[in-house]
Amino acid sequence: MKPAVLPRHGPRRAKLLVVDARGRITHHAAADLPRFSRRGDLIVANDAATLPASFAATHVRSGEPVEIRLAGRRSLAPDAVSAFTAVVFGAGDHRTPTERRPAPPALVVGDTLIVGPLRATIAAVHDHPRLVDIRFHDGVDEIWAAFARHGRPIQYSYIPERLEMWDTWTSIASQPVAFEAPSAGFILDWSTLRALRARDARVASITHAAGISSTGDPDLDRLLPLDEPYVIPAATAALLNQTKQCGGRVLAIGTTVVRALEHAARRTGEVRSGGGVATGRIGAKTGLLVVDGIVSGMHEPGTSHYELLGAFQESDTLETMATEAEDRDYRSHEFGDAVFIERFGGIGAEQLVTVRKGPLSRLAPGCSLLATGRQQQGASSGDLQVATNARQDLY
Amino acid sequence: MTHPRLQALRAAVTGGTSGLGRALVAELLRRGAHVAFVARHGDAVQRTADELRGSHGIVGDVSRKDDIYPLALQITGTLGGLDILVNNASSLGPVPLALLADTNCEDLELALATNLVGPFRLTKALLGSLAASAREGRHPIVVNISSDAAVTPYETWGAYGASKAALLHLGRIWDEELRGEGVRVVSLDPGDMDTPLHELAIPDADRGALKQPEDAAREIADAIAALTAASPATTTEPGVLQ
């Protein structure tokens, strides 16, 4: 699949491939996304803004130039910017494909790196000689100022032009904690958010430190994604649990949201608010506890993002999806086209039957404000439709 | 006399090293807010950050496009989000003030860049943070510092007055559009104050007749407290306050 090579934001020009809960594939414009939302849906996006996480630096002991890409941190607290996990590249920049980048000089604990006006020390070398922990010694405000002035967005050779910070922030970008853009969120511009609300869907957010997607080194790539801290606000957790109780759908904007929500719910099935660290991979064997659908970029087979889609649909459906996307010239990567994939057999998989009367009188207690998500305006008849389903007891 | 507190709210003030901006940084800090401020000159930023303990000083120029995202990064980075944005940094345009017919186009452009386009860009870059604040149950606001010159056509105040008039109208439209997101945008007129900007505009003014910026800062902080505390339904209509 060809990568999208120009930054473009919002749904105005992108395509949207939809796989519904019965595994059927259709093709649309990304601007049509709100049409696939229903009353009572909760759309959850990652509102992390993107750090300019790439730095031209000097390895003092060897005197050689290196590139440092910040790739992980343990806490999202605003003052926790002294310690990062980082991937180190040899001389050069993003215009050389990562797999052809020269190795950095040997990195040893205690080595000093000069990063703009900052000095950093290598605090640990991990399982891979290019994966290190670094520590900055300056004050918090000085570190943020150096990030702002000397950091560049992490980017790859398929986009030769230099990305600016504004290329990498989604419309809803808030706290700058992502190392690469949570790019599924580019589909949400403010008018799309408005259109979703107009359909009585709700929008909530989490903050998740989306990590780097590729290092060009197979051994290192196997360690991805690194552990990623996230924060789920109390308001989001309350909406999530209310939505689940009322039979509404939870639609995740991006793989990071799936990872965070499923991680937060893994113990009890209820999403708990607060911070956590999303560990492990999600794939075909993962039973999803929370998320009923995902909006994501186009990902190619073999990537961890594609593997995650296996939790939503059968592998043959995903293969068909990949083939159709290729045939129809969908573009991959962070500024490319999008997919909306419902969970196979999930809410919406049932045969829709038309009823004359709305189901509001049969809602579960506490759900009067939040419709069921199974109720839809009939497209042709104007009658209300409600799906028969296996969870009638909720009514 | 007690003033409502702004405990733990996160505020950013542009033009924070002199006049009203500096007084606002001090006032917001006094009320318990976490405050970041922006100004162009590194020395003044450092001095103000040292004097106003707990504040986060950020160097940048809101009139420059390339400065906006670095500013937004540092504001949301150091504060961990944002509840209050005060667009205070202002340019008079030509100094000394000049008839429009004698105003260089570049001076008009600078006034527009500082007083209109800069606040637009910064608000847009920080809108994600403000909307996140609203989703978490707070009542985030953008305060645009306005002027009676935004509504009254004073001679020789053409560049400043036109840019402030445009900012006022921009704020009204923002406010209509952002209500659904739970973000309010208001314009506040602090009145004629004894500040460096006023001195530039009217060097021979009777300073004794001018309002002290600290007094204006208290009034603005009171307005911010009312707007960030009240539910949207009970807040007063935004407008130009005297």
Interface residues (C-beta under 8 A of the other chain):
Chain A: D47 A49 L51 P52 A77 P78 V81 V140 D141 W144 A145 F147 A148 R149 E164 M165 W166 W169 T170 S171 I172 A173 S174 Q175 P176 W190 L193 R194 R197 V203 A204 S205 T207 P233 A234 A235 T236
Chain B: A49 H56 G57 I58 V59 I68 Y69 P70 L71 A72 L73 Q74 T76 G77 T78 L79 G80 G81 A125 L127 G128 S129 A131 A132 R135 E136 G137 E177 G180 E181
